[in-house]
Structure formats: C-alpha cells, structure tokens
Amino acid sequence: MRKLIAGMKISADGKTEGPEGYADWVDAWSDDYGLTPQVDACVLGAGMYPGYEQYWTTIQNEPDKPHPLSGRVPTPAEIEWARFAAQTPHYVLSSTLTSARWPQTSFLREPEEIAALKQQPGKNIYLMGGAHITASFIDAGLVDELRLIVYPLIAGEGKALFATTERRRGLELRKVQQLSDGRVSLIYGIG
C-alpha cells in the first residue's frame, strides 16, 4: 500500500503561518523533504491549490525571471520542483472546485477517496496541505508519515499546525537531521 506523507515547514513554536497569513521565514518552497524520487502523486486542499498552481506555473514558464510573489529569481531546486509538479498527478480535495489549468489535476470530494487512492499501485503520495487539511487527515488516520522542517524562530501569533487536531496521536521518530541555518528536519511515523 502507498503511504501518504505530509510535509510542513514550521517555526519552533509549531506555526505554519505568521500573523500576515504566510510563512515569511521560508526562503524557498522547493522539495526540502527529499520526497521527489519517492512520490508520484500530490494531494492538496482547495484553499491552497489555486495559489500553488499559479506559483509553480510562473516558475515553470519564467524560470530566469524574478517571481512576482517573492521578488527573487527561482532557485535551481524550485525550477526542478516546478517541472516535477507540472508532470505529476495532483488531487485536490474540494467540494466546490471543478476546474484547473494543469491537465494532471483531479478533484476528490471526500477524504475517504484518499484511502482508495492509497490502495492504487504506484509510489507514495505527498500531502502538501495547509495546517487544517494536514491535521484533519491525521485525525482520520490517513497520514502515514510526517516530515517537518523546523525553523529556528518563535513566530508568536499565527496558524499552528495542530490547532484543529481533535485527538492525541503517538509519533515514532524515524530520522533527525540538522540542516543549514539552524533548521532541523524531523521525520515521524504516525501510530
């Protein structure tokens, strides 16, 4: 069975977004989790998907120009992820969205459809959600592994990763790795 792997970049106090509504401490949104060779599908929530599609389409179409949102020229890793994302099936959990610019995008209406997707042949599936969809999928028992990159800062106000979690869950630490700039990569199995 395929695993559903969630990846999030958080502050040391567990925030996925600051008070401005985004993680201003993250310099790049490339695959820092090492998932690209391990996955062949991505799952997102309806709230994240439109901006995600726009962000990565811009990098794919103009890899040598400053990105309008960041003001920076994309990194080689971001260009690589933009190419990967354009070719990889994306599943969007939404009760309202019905169309996408990317031809590899499908819409799922119920979280139970994720369980069916995990039963299909293929590599693992990357859950790139926001805090709400990640917490709700963990509560539903759908997430098999949680990969966190913890940034060395206290964000204070903002959206907490597990603010909407309804019940206690045990985690099994599988790997810890110190990254550059004081960041730490943590990989947990979810029990």
Secondary structure, DSSP 8 states (H G I E B T S, - for coil): ---EEEEEEEETT-EEE-TTSS-TT-S--S--SS-GGGEEEEEEETTTHHHHHHHHHHHHH-TTS--TTT-S---HHHHHHHHHHHHS-EEEE-SS----SSTTEEEE-STHHHHHHHHSSSSEEEE---HHHHHHHHHTT---EEEEEEESS---SSEETTTT--S---EEEEEEEE-GGG-EEEEEEE-
